[in-house]
Amino acid sequence: MRRLLYLLLLIGCLSSPTKIGAQSSGNLRQIYSQAENDYDIGRLEQAHTLLSEHLSSFKGTLRESAFRLLSLCSLGMDQDEQAEAYAQQLLNENPYYSTTATDPQRFAEIVNRIKSGLTATITTASSQEEKLSEVPVPTTLITEEMIRNSGARNLQEVLAAFVPGMNIIDCNDDINIAMRGIFSNGQEKILIMLNGHRLNSYCTNTAAPDFSIALEKLKQIEVLRGPASSLYGGVALTAVVNLITKQGADVDGIKARAGIGNYGQRRADIMMGRRYYDLDVLLWGSIYHSKGEEREFTQTKYDQQYLDTTLIGAIGTKPSYEFGITLKWNDFRFMYNTQFSQVRSPFTISTTYSSYDYDKYKTYNGLKPGFSTHSNHGQLSYFKKLGKFSIESSINIDIGNLTHYQVISDGVMPMIGQTLGISGDIAKIFENYGGLSRYINGQEQTIGWQAKGDFNYINNKTHKGYVTFGAELSRFKLEDVRYNIGYDFIMSTPENAVLADVGKGNENNQNAFLQLKHHWNSFIFNAGLRYDHKTRYDDTKVNELSPRLALILVRPKWNLKLSYSKSFVDAPYLYRKTNQFLTYFNATDVEEIQASDAYDLSPESLHSLQLTFAGTEWIKGLNFELNLFHNRAKDLIFTEVLTHVNSGQNKTLGAELMASYNRKKFTSNLNLSWIKTYSSNIILTDVNRNNNTPGITSNFVAGWQATKQLKLHSKLTFEGKQTSYNIMISTLLKINELSEELEKITDPAKSLELAERLFDMVENELVKGQDIDPRLTINLGADYKPTPYMTVSLNIRNLLNHKYYQSGMNSGLVPQRGRWYMFSVGFDL
């Protein structure tokens, strides 16, 4: 009888929603629905009481909804402070929450005020939620509204508009950006992530901020300025950019936009999002194409100048696109996206720098000359809070198909084989044929696992302490490698099985990190250390320690931060293999290739010391940040014609100012950067000044709600004078020609005279500095909403059609786009 009573009691406890034990999710949804009904009919106290009594039982999206409704109830009862506290808890649960058109205006203002000020929370800096005033390094938060106000077409333009220290550069081959004067041929120094998932290729280290990254899907962008390897390892050399997508509930339907513009621009974006109880779904797609702007430029060849034309801003034979999906179900998250990008280079391979006949060249796998990348990224993660612990684990897979198809020269270039360090049959082809090109293609695959956790070891009135720890394993593999030399436009060297085998390889990475963050009243101590171990394809090892140390003083109206950090990035796999390919052309067998150390490259490293002062609401709506930094980089990789070398060091001082002013109908953002390189060894000589980056840069972005239906926005950019240093191919060809003559001269006097001439050419003529004038460019735009469900937009870039040039790593001056505009129509369904 007693056992029967115990059994009946247990059944009662499990079945009753108000008894002992966990309540079912269905009963909790009924409780929330009842509270929502009470709120709708004005029974605010009853709704507030019902939610408060069951708040600890709500999980996932239901918990977020409960905090929102509690905040609304508090507003309805004129309890503004309590309403803001609940809104803050809502943002703690979901830092990327955004209001909808159905939310009361007062609630929307509270949420936007929390997110737009320095009280906004981000997760990138310390791998946990924290306010901007508490992050250990200078951080730029770019909101959805800021992206719209900038009129930017791609991520490169967004970052250059809002992140001090970031400048657009043009390396001819790919869309690129520099951070504090440091850059490469491709964007391989800045880590770009999508919801915390690495987008940078494991083969090239690159993630171009181009049209293969859709802007419409983004909720906000979190940018860590400075070294960040203590958390994110390699590639996070100069900065980290974390792209945060919207959630399905933010979209709550379908949003579509289509646009057309001059120079053959076509663009289309679509998002579909919905939240179904605990399941949040977001799908997006974006596609862009452009025929490019024809521009005249002055071409110099063999000391003679003449006018020529090229195409600027052209996409290749296929449009760029991105399609993706995110799913969030309770503690599980899933993300997948597929991207394709192709950029048509305005000129031949950087050093030869001349126009070329694009249509004459052979098509490989449907692609004409240009840099092309097709990548797929997938991640499944699980996150759980267990009292003082939080744990997250994820598995990742990245698959990519990369193509570097570069034109070397349309015409015959005597001595080009010797200049490029190539001999044998390939050198003869180079010396006897025009229509020269280089084609590299390979498929990469990376599988990885990550785990990290947080432990709140103390939490009282004066002390709060957190320990964050984690580990990661990954395996990278490159297969099906092709390396062809093209000649006579449509001919190519036969595929070589030995060369394909040399190109293949795999590399393993293991790392672990530990971070301590301790609050003591107004002081915060934040320290981190990460250890990275990498086994390269040739069984050599890379071992790197990446420390970070920060001291922060937080006051109600201001904060002060002093930080030191060190970062690294290993030499890209493709660079090391490309050097090896070139060795192959001069080698007699595979053993000779493998025994050669001519292609060895070391990791690049950067040390940075930063002092940051920020002020909050000194004047209503005004926030600002001033940052001083000193950077010391070494072993930076330089592209020397076709090969790659660790060229030297770079020491830089700088100051950065960010300011924002936000009122109800007017918002503005200002940034100002000063960068001074005082010691640098780049290319083949000492250049103790900035290379291809201006000393002073400033951006001003503003948005004005002129009427209820019309919003105007503008961007002004000023870039000071800069100098581009590059190897002159004509001089290099002449040096090689004279070197051959020197070997044939028997007269000592003539030999000495020619040797002195060669020395002078190497010292004074081989590397040429070309000045680029200061410039001011203006962008304007307008968004008009004739109905709540339709938006008509016009964006004009470079309104005054200012003609100017830009350069990059070992590239000549590239003409930049003039006046480009795009007209688009968007629908919210």
QUIQUI-V816455 format. One record per residue. N is the residue number from 1. RES is the residue in one small letter. PHI is phi in radians with two decimals (NA if undefined). PSI is psi in whole degrees, 0 to 359 (none if undefined). Layout:
# QUIQUI-V816455
n/res/phi/psi
N/RES/PHI/PSI
N/RES/PHI/PSI
This chain:
# QUIQUI-V816455
n/res/phi/psi
1/m/NA/319
2/r/-1.11/319
3/r/-1.11/323
4/l/-1.13/319
5/l/-1.10/317
6/y/-1.07/320
7/l/-1.16/317
8/l/-1.12/321
9/l/-1.12/318
10/l/-1.13/316
11/i/-1.07/320
12/g/-1.12/319
13/c/-1.12/320
14/l/-1.31/330
15/s/-1.57/336
16/s/-1.50/130
17/p/-1.27/347
18/t/-1.95/5
19/k/-1.70/188
20/i/-1.11/143
21/g/1.89/172
22/a/-1.32/138
23/q/-1.47/149
24/s/-1.26/155
25/s/-1.10/328
26/g/-1.12/318
27/n/-1.14/322
28/l/-1.15/322
29/r/-1.14/323
30/q/-1.13/321
31/i/-1.11/315
32/y/-1.11/317
33/s/-1.08/322
34/q/-1.12/317
35/a/-1.11/322
36/e/-1.15/320
37/n/-1.14/319
38/d/-1.06/318
39/y/-1.11/318
40/d/-1.10/328
41/i/-1.73/10
42/g/1.59/7
43/r/-1.54/71
44/l/-1.19/317
45/e/-1.13/318
46/q/-1.10/318
47/a/-1.11/316
48/h/-1.09/316
49/t/-1.12/316
50/l/-1.08/316
51/l/-1.18/319
52/s/-1.10/321
53/e/-1.15/331
54/h/-1.99/12
55/l/-1.04/321
56/s/-1.18/341
57/s/-1.55/339
58/f/-1.21/142
59/k/-2.29/156
60/g/1.03/224
61/t/-1.17/333
62/l/-1.17/325
63/r/-1.18/319
64/e/-1.04/314
65/s/-1.09/324
66/a/-1.14/316
67/f/-1.09/321
68/r/-1.08/312
69/l/-1.19/325
70/l/-1.09/320
71/s/-1.13/319
72/l/-1.14/319
73/c/-1.09/317
74/s/-1.11/320
75/l/-1.09/318
76/g/-1.11/334
77/m/-1.70/13
78/d/1.05/35
79/q/-1.85/75
80/d/-1.12/320
81/e/-1.13/318
82/q/-1.17/323
83/a/-1.08/319
84/e/-1.20/325
85/a/-1.12/317
86/y/-1.16/322
87/a/-1.09/322
88/q/-1.14/320
89/q/-1.13/323
90/l/-1.05/315
91/l/-1.26/335
92/n/-1.18/322
93/e/-1.22/320
94/n/-2.45/93
95/p/-1.04/343
96/y/-1.88/18
97/y/-1.12/142
98/s/-2.38/150
99/t/-1.33/165
100/t/-2.05/174
101/a/-1.13/339
102/t/-1.48/349
103/d/-1.31/145
104/p/-1.02/148
105/q/-1.07/321
106/r/-1.11/320
107/f/-1.16/317
108/a/-1.06/321
109/e/-1.15/322
110/i/-1.11/311
111/v/-1.08/314
112/n/-1.17/325
113/r/-1.15/318
114/i/-1.13/319
115/k/-1.39/329
116/s/-1.45/335
117/g/-1.51/186
118/l/-1.30/2
119/t/-1.53/357
120/a/-1.08/146
121/t/-1.79/142
122/i/-2.31/166
123/t/-2.10/350
124/t/-1.28/322
125/a/-1.17/319
126/s/-2.19/14
127/s/1.09/25
128/q/-2.72/160
129/e/-1.15/132
130/e/-2.76/156
131/k/-1.29/156
132/l/-1.04/328
133/s/-1.19/345
134/e/-1.86/353
135/v/-1.19/145
136/p/-1.36/346
137/v/-2.29/159
138/p/-1.00/134
139/t/-2.35/139
140/t/-1.97/125
141/l/-1.86/119
142/i/-1.92/117
143/t/-1.58/169
144/e/-1.03/319
145/e/-1.12/319
146/m/-1.08/320
147/i/-1.05/315
148/r/-1.13/319
149/n/-1.13/332
150/s/-1.31/339
151/g/1.19/18
152/a/-1.17/145
153/r/-1.68/336
154/n/-2.58/175
155/l/-1.13/324
156/q/-0.95/314
157/e/-1.22/326
158/v/-1.12/311
159/l/-1.11/317
160/a/-1.13/331
161/a/-1.32/328
162/f/-2.09/343
163/v/-1.77/110
164/p/-1.08/139
165/g/1.67/345
166/m/-1.67/130
167/n/-2.27/142
168/i/-1.24/130
169/i/-2.17/165
170/d/-2.26/104
171/c/-1.62/15
172/n/1.31/316
173/d/-1.46/328
174/d/-2.64/160
175/i/-1.22/129
176/n/-2.54/166
177/i/-2.66/146
178/a/-1.87/150
179/m/-2.15/114
180/r/0.93/41
181/g/1.46/2
182/i/-1.91/130
183/f/-2.82/174
184/s/-2.38/186
185/n/-1.04/322
186/g/-2.11/169
187/q/-1.38/90
188/e/-2.22/10
189/k/-1.88/347
190/i/-2.01/128
191/l/-1.40/124
192/i/-1.96/127
193/m/-2.17/153
194/l/-2.03/109
195/n/0.91/40
196/g/1.51/359
197/h/-1.73/129
198/r/-1.11/130
199/l/-1.74/341
200/n/-1.10/134
201/s/-1.06/142
202/y/-1.41/348
203/c/-1.58/316
204/t/-1.90/348
205/n/1.20/3
206/t/-1.61/150
207/a/-2.57/95
208/a/-1.20/132
209/p/-1.40/63
210/d/-1.96/204
211/f/-1.38/359
212/s/-1.49/4
213/i/-2.04/105
214/a/-1.23/132
215/l/-1.48/331
216/e/-1.06/330
217/k/-1.40/351
218/l/-1.46/135
219/k/-1.52/314
220/q/-2.85/167
221/i/-2.21/127
222/e/-1.90/122
223/v/-2.10/118
224/l/-1.58/121
225/r/-1.68/112
226/g/2.11/176
227/p/-1.02/140
228/a/-2.46/27
229/s/-1.23/343
230/s/-1.08/335
231/l/-1.90/323
232/y/-2.01/3
233/g/1.19/213
234/g/-1.08/157
235/v/1.42/329
236/a/-1.36/54
237/l/-1.33/306
238/t/-1.93/341
239/a/-2.99/165
240/v/-2.25/131
241/v/-2.06/115
242/n/-1.90/116
243/l/-1.58/119
244/i/-1.82/120
245/t/-1.42/160
246/k/-1.12/168
247/q/-1.84/164
248/g/-1.00/323
249/a/-1.16/333
250/d/-1.16/324
251/v/-1.44/311
252/d/0.86/53
253/g/2.55/219
254/i/-2.20/133
255/k/-2.14/127
256/a/-2.32/147
257/r/-2.56/138
258/a/-2.35/141
259/g/-2.50/153
260/i/-2.32/154
261/g/-2.68/181
262/n/-1.25/169
263/y/1.01/34
264/g/1.26/24
265/q/-1.28/135
266/r/-2.45/134
267/r/-2.55/144
268/a/-2.55/138
269/d/-2.36/143
270/i/-2.53/141
271/m/-2.33/141
272/m/-2.29/125
273/g/-2.54/148
274/r/-2.82/150
275/r/-2.01/124
276/y/-2.01/94
277/y/0.96/249
278/d/-1.59/1
279/l/-1.86/122
280/d/-1.99/129
281/v/-2.22/133
282/l/-2.36/130
283/l/-2.18/144
284/w/-2.55/158
285/g/-2.66/146
286/s/-2.60/142
287/i/-2.51/141
288/y/-2.55/142
289/h/-2.58/151
290/s/-2.63/139
291/k/-1.43/339
292/g/1.68/160
293/e/-1.82/125
294/e/-1.36/128
295/r/-2.31/142
296/e/-1.45/148
297/f/-2.61/160
298/t/-1.58/118
299/q/-1.74/133
300/t/-1.99/123
301/k/-2.50/124
302/y/0.91/47
303/d/1.16/14
304/q/-2.04/141
305/q/-1.93/141
306/y/-2.72/161
307/l/-1.47/140
308/d/-2.48/174
309/t/-2.23/155
310/t/-2.64/171
311/l/-1.82/132
312/i/-1.97/135
313/g/1.32/23
314/a/-1.56/138
315/i/-1.54/154
316/g/-1.28/210
317/t/-1.23/337
318/k/-2.10/148
319/p/-1.25/157
320/s/-1.42/147
321/y/-2.71/163
322/e/-2.56/136
323/f/-2.31/141
324/g/-2.79/171
325/i/-2.59/142
326/t/-2.21/140
327/l/-2.23/137
328/k/-2.30/118
329/w/-2.32/109
330/n/0.88/245
331/d/-1.68/5
332/f/-1.79/143
333/r/-2.36/141
334/f/-2.34/137
335/m/-2.41/137
336/y/-2.55/137
337/n/-2.54/154
338/t/-2.22/136
339/q/-2.31/147
340/f/-2.42/132
341/s/-2.40/144
342/q/-2.56/132
343/v/-2.12/128
344/r/-1.51/115
345/s/-1.17/133
346/p/-1.13/329
347/f/-2.28/172
348/t/-1.17/176
349/i/-0.80/142
350/s/-0.73/310
351/t/-1.25/323
352/t/-1.27/326
353/y/0.78/77
354/s/-2.64/165
355/s/-1.27/164
356/y/-2.65/161
357/d/-1.61/95
358/y/-0.97/316
359/d/-1.26/342
360/k/-1.33/339
361/y/-1.43/151
362/k/-1.04/149
363/t/-1.75/126
364/y/-1.90/120
365/n/0.89/40
366/g/1.42/7
367/l/-2.08/133
368/k/-1.54/178
369/p/-0.94/141
370/g/2.62/172
371/f/-1.63/124
372/s/-2.27/141
373/t/-2.44/128
374/h/-2.05/116
375/s/-2.26/152
376/n/-2.28/132
377/h/-2.22/131
378/g/-2.36/143
379/q/-2.61/134
380/l/-2.12/124
381/s/-2.31/157
382/y/-2.30/129
383/f/-2.19/135
384/k/-2.54/134
385/k/-1.75/129
386/l/-2.27/82
387/g/1.14/243
388/k/-1.43/353
389/f/-1.81/147
390/s/-2.35/138
391/i/-2.28/138
392/e/-2.39/134
393/s/-2.36/145
394/s/-2.59/153
395/i/-2.07/142
396/n/-2.28/150
397/i/-2.46/134
398/d/-2.28/127
399/i/-2.23/131
400/g/-2.47/151
401/n/-2.16/113
402/l/-1.95/142
403/t/-2.36/122
404/h/-1.97/101
405/y/-2.02/103
406/q/-2.08/135
407/v/-1.44/133
408/i/-1.65/315
409/s/-2.92/139
410/d/-1.27/317
411/g/-1.72/172
412/v/-1.26/132
413/m/-2.14/101
414/p/-0.99/142
415/m/1.29/4
416/i/-1.14/323
417/g/-1.06/314
418/q/-1.15/321
419/t/-1.09/323
420/l/-1.47/0
421/g/1.34/29
422/i/-2.01/140
423/s/-2.29/183
424/g/1.32/207
425/d/-1.12/324
426/i/-1.12/320
427/a/-1.08/322
428/k/-1.12/321
429/i/-1.06/315
430/f/-1.09/325
431/e/-1.50/346
432/n/-2.02/350
433/y/-2.21/151
434/g/-1.71/193
435/g/1.04/43
436/l/-1.52/141
437/s/-2.65/166
438/r/-2.26/131
439/y/-2.18/120
440/i/-2.15/130
441/n/-2.50/142
442/g/-2.82/158
443/q/-1.94/126
444/e/-1.95/153
445/q/-2.56/132
446/t/-2.32/130
447/i/-2.08/134
448/g/-2.52/163
449/w/-2.36/138
450/q/-2.30/147
451/a/-2.55/138
452/k/-2.63/158
453/g/-2.59/160
454/d/-2.18/143
455/f/-2.33/120
456/n/-1.53/93
457/y/-1.43/344
458/i/-2.68/144
459/n/-2.76/96
460/n/-2.45/194
461/k/-1.12/328
462/t/-1.91/340
463/h/-2.28/137
464/k/-2.38/128
465/g/-2.33/138
466/y/-2.32/139
467/v/-2.04/127
468/t/-2.02/136
469/f/-2.50/157
470/g/-3.01/169
471/a/-2.62/159
472/e/-2.60/142
473/l/-2.24/139
474/s/-2.64/152
475/r/-2.31/122
476/f/-1.86/142
477/k/-2.48/134
478/l/-2.00/131
479/e/-2.46/170
480/d/0.92/52
481/v/-1.44/138
482/r/-2.21/138
483/y/-2.43/105
484/n/-2.08/145
485/i/-1.81/124
486/g/-1.71/148
487/y/-2.62/159
488/d/0.92/34
489/f/1.21/310
490/i/-2.00/357
491/m/-1.67/157
492/s/-2.64/153
493/t/-1.11/147
494/p/-1.13/150
495/e/-1.11/139
496/n/-1.97/118
497/a/-1.11/323
498/v/-1.13/317
499/l/-1.12/321
500/a/-1.09/319
501/d/-1.16/322
502/v/-1.08/323
503/g/-1.23/333
504/k/-1.26/158
505/g/2.98/168
506/n/-2.43/154
507/e/-2.42/144
508/n/-2.02/139
509/n/-2.18/137
510/q/-2.34/139
511/n/-2.63/161
512/a/-2.59/145
513/f/-2.40/157
514/l/-2.46/136
515/q/-2.40/137
516/l/-2.08/130
517/k/-2.28/117
518/h/-2.24/124
519/h/-1.65/134
520/w/-2.36/102
521/n/0.93/246
522/s/-1.61/358
523/f/-1.75/145
524/i/-2.28/130
525/f/-1.93/123
526/n/-2.25/118
527/a/-2.35/144
528/g/-2.55/155
529/l/-2.58/135
530/r/-2.28/141
531/y/-2.03/126
532/d/-2.03/131
533/h/-2.18/128
534/k/-2.29/134
535/t/-1.85/111
536/r/-1.28/171
537/y/-1.08/336
538/d/-1.72/17
539/d/1.25/6
540/t/-1.29/156
541/k/-1.96/145
542/v/-2.10/123
543/n/-2.18/122
544/e/-2.33/136
545/l/-1.89/131
546/s/-2.15/101
547/p/-1.63/159
548/r/-2.55/139
549/l/-2.48/130
550/a/-2.46/139
551/l/-2.06/127
552/i/-2.27/134
553/l/-1.99/119
554/v/-1.98/121
555/r/-2.08/164
556/p/-0.99/324
557/k/-1.96/358
558/w/-2.79/165
559/n/-2.60/154
560/l/-2.30/134
561/k/-2.31/137
562/l/-2.17/124
563/s/-2.44/149
564/y/-2.25/139
565/s/-2.65/153
566/k/-2.27/140
567/s/-2.40/169
568/f/-2.60/162
569/v/-2.54/127
570/d/-1.25/150
571/a/-0.97/130
572/p/-0.97/143
573/y/-0.94/316
574/l/-1.11/321
575/y/-1.08/314
576/r/-1.14/320
577/k/-1.25/324
578/t/-1.08/317
579/n/-1.03/322
580/q/-1.20/321
581/f/-1.03/316
582/l/-1.14/326
583/t/-1.09/325
584/y/-1.05/321
585/f/-1.06/336
586/n/-1.84/0
587/a/-1.71/160
588/t/-1.74/339
589/d/-2.73/171
590/v/-1.11/323
591/e/-1.05/322
592/e/-1.15/322
593/i/-1.09/310
594/q/-1.18/333
595/a/-1.41/343
596/s/-1.32/141
597/d/-1.95/16
598/a/-1.19/340
599/y/-1.79/7
600/d/-1.14/137
601/l/-2.32/142
602/s/-1.66/158
603/p/-1.10/149
604/e/-1.54/151
605/s/-2.46/158
606/l/-2.55/130
607/h/-1.93/137
608/s/-2.44/134
609/l/-2.04/127
610/q/-2.33/141
611/l/-2.20/122
612/t/-2.21/132
613/f/-2.17/130
614/a/-2.29/143
615/g/-2.12/144
616/t/-2.16/123
617/e/0.94/39
618/w/-1.12/323
619/i/-2.09/140
620/k/-0.92/122
621/g/1.58/354
622/l/-1.83/126
623/n/-2.23/147
624/f/-2.60/163
625/e/-2.57/132
626/l/-2.08/127
627/n/-2.24/132
628/l/-1.96/140
629/f/-2.50/155
630/h/-2.28/122
631/n/-1.94/140
632/r/-2.34/108
633/a/-1.93/148
634/k/-2.49/160
635/d/1.04/30
636/l/-1.11/141
637/i/-1.60/133
638/f/-2.09/140
639/t/-1.54/115
640/e/-1.85/92
641/v/1.09/266
642/l/-1.92/338
643/t/-1.64/172
644/h/-2.23/138
645/v/-2.40/151
646/n/-1.35/101
647/s/-1.48/337
648/g/2.69/211
649/q/-2.03/168
650/n/-2.67/120
651/k/-2.07/129
652/t/-2.41/141
653/l/-1.95/150
654/g/-2.85/164
655/a/-2.39/140
656/e/-2.33/134
657/l/-2.16/130
658/m/-2.15/139
659/a/-2.56/145
660/s/-2.37/145
661/y/-2.31/121
662/n/-2.22/119
663/r/-2.16/180
664/k/-1.06/318
665/k/-1.99/1
666/f/-2.46/130
667/t/-2.30/147
668/s/-2.62/151
669/n/-2.38/132
670/l/-2.20/138
671/n/-2.41/148
672/l/-2.46/131
673/s/-2.21/140
674/w/-2.21/123
675/i/-2.24/131
676/k/-2.29/112
677/t/-1.53/114
678/y/-1.84/351
679/s/-2.65/120
680/s/-2.66/137
681/n/-2.16/94
682/i/-2.17/163
683/i/0.99/248
684/l/-2.22/18
685/t/-2.72/170
686/d/-1.46/122
687/v/-2.21/96
688/n/-1.54/58
689/r/-2.82/171
690/n/-1.06/142
691/n/-2.00/113
692/n/1.14/13
693/t/-2.27/136
694/p/-1.25/154
695/g/-1.22/325
696/i/-2.22/131
697/t/-2.39/140
698/s/-2.52/142
699/n/-2.27/140
700/f/-2.29/121
701/v/-2.12/131
702/a/-2.40/147
703/g/-2.30/135
704/w/-2.31/120
705/q/-1.42/88
706/a/-1.14/315
707/t/-2.38/179
708/k/-1.06/330
709/q/-1.79/340
710/l/-2.03/127
711/k/-2.14/132
712/l/-1.92/147
713/h/-2.56/157
714/s/-2.66/159
715/k/-2.45/130
716/l/-2.04/130
717/t/-2.20/128
718/f/-2.06/130
719/e/-2.22/127
720/g/-1.31/182
721/k/-1.06/143
722/q/-2.51/165
723/t/-2.23/137
724/s/-1.88/124
725/y/-1.91/125
726/n/-2.54/155
727/i/-1.29/132
728/m/-1.56/113
729/i/-1.12/324
730/s/-1.11/322
731/t/-1.20/320
732/l/-1.12/319
733/l/-1.10/318
734/k/-1.14/321
735/i/-1.07/316
736/n/-1.14/322
737/e/-1.12/316
738/l/-1.22/329
739/s/-1.11/321
740/e/-1.14/321
741/e/-1.10/321
742/l/-1.07/324
743/e/-1.17/337
744/k/-1.63/344
745/i/-1.35/133
746/t/-1.85/340
747/d/-1.29/118
748/p/-1.02/320
749/a/-1.14/313
750/k/-1.15/324
751/s/-1.10/317
752/l/-1.14/319
753/e/-1.09/316
754/l/-1.21/323
755/a/-1.09/319
756/e/-1.12/321
757/r/-1.12/316
758/l/-1.07/317
759/f/-1.07/318
760/d/-1.14/322
761/m/-1.13/318
762/v/-1.13/319
763/e/-1.32/322
764/n/-2.07/343
765/e/-2.08/339
766/l/-1.19/317
767/v/-1.83/120
768/k/-1.98/135
769/g/-1.75/125
770/q/-2.03/126
771/d/-1.37/141
772/i/-2.04/124
773/d/-1.18/154
774/p/-1.06/157
775/r/-2.63/152
776/l/-2.22/124
777/t/-2.09/148
778/i/-2.22/129
779/n/-1.97/142
780/l/-2.30/153
781/g/-2.78/163
782/a/-2.59/143
783/d/-2.15/124
784/y/-2.11/129
785/k/-1.95/93
786/p/-1.18/333
787/t/-2.40/163
788/p/-1.08/345
789/y/-1.91/7
790/m/-2.44/137
791/t/-2.30/129
792/v/-1.89/128
793/s/-2.25/149
794/l/-2.38/126
795/n/-2.18/131
796/i/-2.13/122
797/r/-1.75/139
798/n/0.97/61
799/l/-0.90/320
800/l/-1.49/4
801/n/0.96/44
802/h/-1.24/129
803/k/-1.64/122
804/y/-2.61/173
805/y/-2.16/159
806/q/-2.55/157
807/s/-2.42/181
808/g/-2.65/215
809/m/-1.25/110
810/n/0.91/46
811/s/-2.28/147
812/g/-1.22/182
813/l/-1.29/126
814/v/-1.85/124
815/p/-1.05/142
816/q/-1.81/165
817/r/-1.09/143
818/g/-1.51/227
819/r/-1.44/114
820/w/-2.05/141
821/y/-2.40/158
822/m/-2.50/134
823/f/-1.90/131
824/s/-2.46/157
825/v/-2.26/130
826/g/-2.09/149
827/f/-2.29/138
828/d/-1.96/115
829/l/-2.00/none
